Amino acid sequence: MVPLARPSTYLCAFFTLLNDRLSETLIFPLLPFLLAGFTNDGRTLGLLTGSYAVAQFLATPLIGALSDRYGRRPVIAGCVAGSVLGLGLFAATIATDWRTVPWASGTAIPLALLFAGRLLDGVSGGTAATAAAVLADNSPPEKRAKAFGLIGVAFGLGFILGPALGGLLGRVNVNLPLLIAVLIAVANLLLVLTLLPETHPLEARIALPPRRELQPFTQLARVFGNPRVRRLCGAFFLFFLAFSGFTGVLVLYFKQAFNWGPGLAGAAFLVVGVVATVVQGGLIGPLVKRFGEWRLSLAGLGFVIAGCVLVPLARPEQAAAVVFPALASLALGTGLVTPCLRALVSRRLADAGQGAALGSLQGLQSLGSFVGPPLAGLAYETIGRTSPFWLNMILLVVVIAMVAGGSRSMATAP
C-alpha cells in the first residue's frame, strides 16, 4: 500500500533535487573561467568534472542501503550536510589568492583542494538517489514515470536558474555564484531538518547487506545479472556516458570555437533548462500515457543525436542560430529518455529495496558521468575539438539498439 504523501514530502524531495542541480549549473558554465588561474587543459577540466561522479559512484550503494535500513530523512540530511562542506571548500579555494600564500604558491596544492572539494561533495552526493527513493515510496509503479518527472523538473529549473544567476552574478564577481551555491545548500539542509517527514516505514526496512554487497561493482553485477533489466541498465549507463561527455566539453568548445563568454554560454544552458522543464514538468505524464515509455525512450534518443550532430556543424558567424536549436533538441530528448528509462527499470524490480535499486541506477549514472568527461576531454585535446560530438553520436546509436533489444527481451523474460 503506497502511503499518502504530504505536500512537504514532495517539496523537500524537489528542493533537494534542485539543490543537487544548482550546485552544478551555477558553477558549470563558469568553470573554464573560474579555473583560468589554475589550468586551461581540457583533460584536467574533464577529470575535475568527473571527480564528483566517481566519488558519487563509490558512495551511492552504501547511501542507498543506509536509506533502506535507517530511513530516507537522516540519509538525505547527512548528504546535504556533506554537500555544504564540499561546496564550501571548493568556493574557498577559488576565492583565495594563492599568490599571497608562500607555502602553496606555484604548487599543485590549490588544484588538489579543488579536487578534494569535488570529491567530498560527490561522496555525499546520494541526495538524488535518496530523493528518488522518496518519490518511489509515495508513488504506485504505474505512476512512477510521472513522479520521476520531478527529477527532470529540478534538472530543468536548475539549468534555468543556475546559468541565469551564474551569468548575472558572475559579471559582478566571478566568485559570487559559488557563495550562492553554498547558501542554497545550507537552505536545503534546514528545509530537510524541519519539514521532511520519514517516508520509509519501519516495517519496510531491511537490514544492511554484508560489506561485500556494498561494493558498487557488486550491486551493478547483480543488476546486470537480472535479464529483465540488463539491457536497459547498460543503455542507461552508456546514455549518461555520452551525455556527460557532450556537456563536459561544451562550454570549453563554446569559448574556444566561437569565442563565447559566460553570457552566451549561460543563455545556451538556459534554453536547455526551459525545454527540459516543459517536457518533464508538464508533458511527460500525458506522453507516457499515450505512447508508452519504450517509444518515448527511442524518440528521445533520436532528438539527442540530432543535437550532437548540429553543434559541430555550426560556424562562428551563425553559431547561436544553430547551437540554440541543437541544445533544445538535446534537452527534449534527455527529458524523454531519463524518466522513462528510470521508470522501466523501477517497475520491473521488486518494491522492497527500491532505495538500493535506484541507488544502482544512480551509480550507473555516476559511473557514466565520471568516464564521459575525461574521455571527451582526451578526444578534444588529441583528436580534435569536434571529435567528442561525433563519437557520442555513434555511442547513442548503440544505446538505441540496446533499448530496442531490451524491449524484445522483456517480451520473453519469465
Residue pairs with C-beta under 8 A, 6 or more apart in sequence:
2 137
2 138
2 139
2 140
3 137
3 138
3 199
3 201
4 138
5 138
5 199
6 197
8 195
8 196
8 197
9 134
9 138
9 196
9 197
9 199
10 135
10 138
10 150
11 191
11 195
12 76
12 134
12 191
12 192
12 195
12 196
13 131
13 134
13 135
13 150
13 196
14 150
14 153
14 154
15 188
15 191
16 76
16 80
16 127
16 128
16 131
16 188
16 192
17 127
17 128
17 131
17 150
17 151
17 154
17 155
18 154
18 157
18 158
19 80
19 83
19 127
19 184
19 185
19 187
19 188
20 83
20 125
20 127
20 128
20 131
20 154
20 158
21 154
21 155
21 157
21 158
21 159
21 162
22 158
22 161
22 162
22 181
22 184
23 83
23 87
23 121
23 181
23 184
23 185
24 158
24 162
25 158
25 159
25 161
25 162
25 163
25 166
25 269
25 273
26 162
26 163
26 165
26 166
26 177
26 178
26 180
26 181
26 184
27 34
27 90
27 162
27 166
27 177
27 178
27 181
28 162
28 247
28 251
28 269
29 162
29 163
29 166
29 167
29 251
29 262
29 265
29 266
29 269
30 166
30 167
30 170
30 174
30 177
30 262
31 45
31 48
31 49
31 251
32 40
32 45
32 251
32 252
32 255
33 170
33 174
33 255
33 262
34 94
34 174
34 175
34 178
35 44
35 45
35 48
35 114
38 110
38 111
38 114
39 45
39 111
41 377
41 381
42 249
42 252
42 377
42 378
42 380
42 381
43 374
43 377
43 378
43 381
44 111
44 377
45 248
45 249
45 252
45 373
45 377
46 248
46 249
46 373
46 374
46 375
46 376
46 377
46 378
46 380
47 115
47 373
47 374
47 377
48 114
48 115
48 118
49 244
49 248
49 373
50 244
50 248
50 369
50 370
50 371
50 372
50 373
50 374
51 115
51 118
51 119
51 122
51 370
52 118
52 119
52 121
52 122
52 125
52 369
53 122
53 244
53 366
53 367
53 368
53 369
53 370
53 373
54 122
54 366
54 367
54 370
55 118
55 119
55 120
55 121
55 122
55 123
55 125
56 122
56 123
56 125
56 126
56 362
56 363
56 366
56 369
57 216
57 363
57 366
57 367
57 370
58 123
58 216
59 122
59 123
59 124
59 125
59 126
60 125
60 126
60 129
60 216
60 359
60 362
60 363
60 366
61 214
61 215
61 216
61 218
61 219
61 356
61 359
61 360
61 363
62 214
63 75
63 79
63 126
63 129
63 130
63 359
64 126
64 129
64 130
64 133
64 355
64 356
64 357
64 358
64 359
64 360
64 362
65 208
65 209
65 213
65 214
65 355
65 356
65 359
66 75
66 208
67 75
67 76
67 126
67 129
67 130
67 133
67 200
67 355
67 359
68 133
68 200
68 205
68 206
68 353
68 354
68 355
68 356
69 205
69 206
69 207
69 208
70 205
71 198
71 199
71 200
71 205
72 130
72 133
72 134
72 137
72 196
72 198
72 199
72 200
72 355
73 192
73 196
73 197
73 198
73 199
75 126
75 130
76 127
76 130
76 131
76 134
76 192
76 196
77 189
77 192
77 193
77 196
78 124
79 124
79 125
79 126
79 127
79 130
80 124
80 127
80 185
80 188
80 189
80 192
81 124
81 189
82 120
82 121
82 123
82 124
83 121
83 124
83 125
83 127
83 185
83 188
84 182
84 185
84 186
84 189
85 120
85 121
85 124
86 117
86 118
86 119
86 120
86 121
86 122
86 123
86 124
87 117
87 121
87 178
87 181
87 182
87 185
88 117
88 182
89 113
89 116
89 117
89 120
90 114
90 117
90 118
90 121
90 178
91 117
91 175
91 178
91 179
91 181
91 182
93 110
93 113
93 114
93 117
94 114
94 175
94 178
95 175
95 178
96 110
98 104
98 105
98 109
98 110
99 105
103 109
104 110
122 366
125 366
126 359
126 362
128 151
128 362
129 355
129 358
129 359
129 361
129 362
130 355
130 359
131 151
132 148
132 151
132 342
132 358
132 362
133 200
133 354
133 355
133 358
133 359
134 199
135 144
135 147
135 148
135 150
135 151
136 144
136 147
136 346
136 354
136 358
137 199
137 200
137 354
138 147
138 199
139 146
139 147
141 346
141 347
141 351
142 347
144 342
144 343
144 346
144 347
145 284
145 285
145 288
145 293
145 339
145 340
145 342
145 343
146 284
146 285
146 288
148 339
148 342
148 343
148 346
149 280
149 281
149 284
149 285
149 339
150 280
151 280
151 338
151 339
151 342
152 276
152 277
152 279
152 280
152 281
152 284
152 335
152 338
152 339
153 277
153 280
153 281
155 273
155 276
155 280
155 338
156 272
156 273
156 274
156 275
156 276
156 277
156 278
156 279
156 280
156 281
156 331
156 335
157 273
157 277
158 273
159 269
159 270
159 272
159 273
159 276
159 277
159 331
160 270
160 273
160 274
160 277
161 273
162 269
162 273
163 265
163 266
163 267
163 268
163 269
163 270
163 273
164 266
164 270
165 177
165 180
166 177
166 262
166 266
167 262
167 263
167 265
167 266
167 267
169 176
169 177
169 180
170 176
170 177
170 262
171 262
171 263
200 355
204 352
206 352
206 353
208 214
209 356
212 218
213 219
216 363
216 367
219 356
219 359
219 360
219 363
220 233
220 360
220 363
220 364
220 367
222 360
223 229
223 230
223 233
223 357
223 360
223 364
224 230
224 233
224 234
226 349
227 409
227 413
228 348
228 409
228 410
228 413
229 344
229 345
229 348
229 349
229 406
230 406
230 409
231 402
231 403
231 405
231 406
231 409
232 341
232 344
232 345
232 402
232 403
232 406
233 345
233 360
233 361
233 364
234 402
235 341
235 399
235 402
235 403
235 406
236 341
236 342
236 345
236 361
236 364
236 365
236 368
237 364
237 365
237 367
237 368
238 368
238 395
238 396
238 398
238 399
238 402
239 301
239 304
239 337
239 341
239 368
239 396
239 399
240 364
240 365
240 368
240 369
240 372
241 367
241 368
241 369
241 371
241 372
241 375
241 395
242 304
242 308
242 368
242 372
242 392
242 395
242 396
242 399
243 304
243 334
243 368
243 372
243 392
244 368
244 369
244 372
244 373
244 376
245 372
245 373
245 375
245 376
245 388
245 391
245 392
246 307
246 308
246 330
246 372
246 376
246 388
246 389
246 392
248 372
248 373
248 376
248 377
248 388
249 373
249 376
249 377
249 380
249 388
250 268
250 311
251 265
252 380
253 311
253 380
253 385
254 260
254 264
254 265
254 268
254 323
255 261
255 265
256 385
257 316
257 319
257 385
258 264
258 314
258 316
258 319
258 323
259 316
260 268
260 319
264 320
267 324
268 323
268 324
268 327
269 327
271 324
271 327
271 328
271 331
272 327
272 328
272 330
272 331
273 331
274 331
275 328
275 331
275 332
275 335
276 331
276 332
276 334
276 335
278 335
279 331
279 332
279 335
279 336
280 335
280 338
280 339
284 335
284 336
284 339
284 340
287 296
287 336
288 296
288 340
288 343
291 299
293 340
293 341
293 343
293 344
294 340
294 344
294 403
294 407
296 336
296 337
296 340
297 336
297 337
297 340
297 341
297 344
297 403
298 400
298 403
298 404
299 333
299 336
300 332
300 333
300 334
300 335
300 336
300 337
300 340
301 333
301 337
301 396
301 399
301 400
301 403
302 333
302 400
303 329
303 330
303 332
303 333
303 336
304 329
304 330
304 333
304 334
304 337
304 396
305 333
305 393
305 396
305 397
306 326
306 329
306 330
306 333
307 326
307 327
307 328
307 329
307 330
307 333
308 330
308 389
308 390
308 392
308 393
308 396
309 326
309 389
309 393
310 322
310 323
310 325
310 326
310 329
311 322
311 323
311 326
311 327
311 389
312 385
312 386
312 389
312 390
313 322
314 322
314 323
314 326
315 322
341 403
342 358
342 361
344 406
345 357
345 361
346 354
346 357
346 358
346 361
348 410
349 357
350 357
375 388
376 388
376 391
376 392
379 387
379 388
379 391
380 387
380 388
